[in-house]
Amino acid sequence: MSYKKKHTEEFVVNEPVGLYITKPSSNLFYWLLGGGQNITSDYDVLQLSRNGLPKNMLLMLAQKISITIQELANIMHISERTLQRYEGDAIVKSEYAEKAVELARLYTRGEEVFGSIDKFKLWMKTPLIVFKGETPLSLLDTSAGFNIVFRELGRIEHGIFV
């Protein structure tokens, strides 16, 4: 008996070698969090959140978004005096870093919606009927307040005014 060998082809997928680079979602976001301090990706932000931020980075954020140290302290749930006691390069707790990241996200989103960071800063300090006469900035002491402001930005972006 003679057996013919069947012709079998190997199915091999040849993929080109790819290089995956994390691309920053917004230059403004990274600039708000530290400018040129090696924050170039979301993973850098994750590490900052886990390890905590230096006090001088928090103060730079407050300056860039035009809020006072008192307003920053209220958002962070820390007394102004305690915040002032930290040395310039001292690491502030990770809970405060989370709030700083949320602030940078919010102001980045606001700049996208309003087209200008300056217009958004003005809106943040304006008492609004939709927030029962409070300023959007005054709502940021809770995560629910952040959500309310983010939701309102979505409404403004889509032209839904209440």
ABEGO torsion letter per residue (X at the ends): XBBBBBBBBBBBBBBBBBBBBBBBABAAAAAAAGEAAGBABAAAAAAAAAAEBBAAAAAAAAAAAGBBAAAAAAAAGBBAAAAAABBAABBBBAAAAAAAAAAAAAAAAAAAAAGBAAAAAAAAABBBAAAGGBBAAAAAABAAAAAAAAAAAAAAAAGBBX
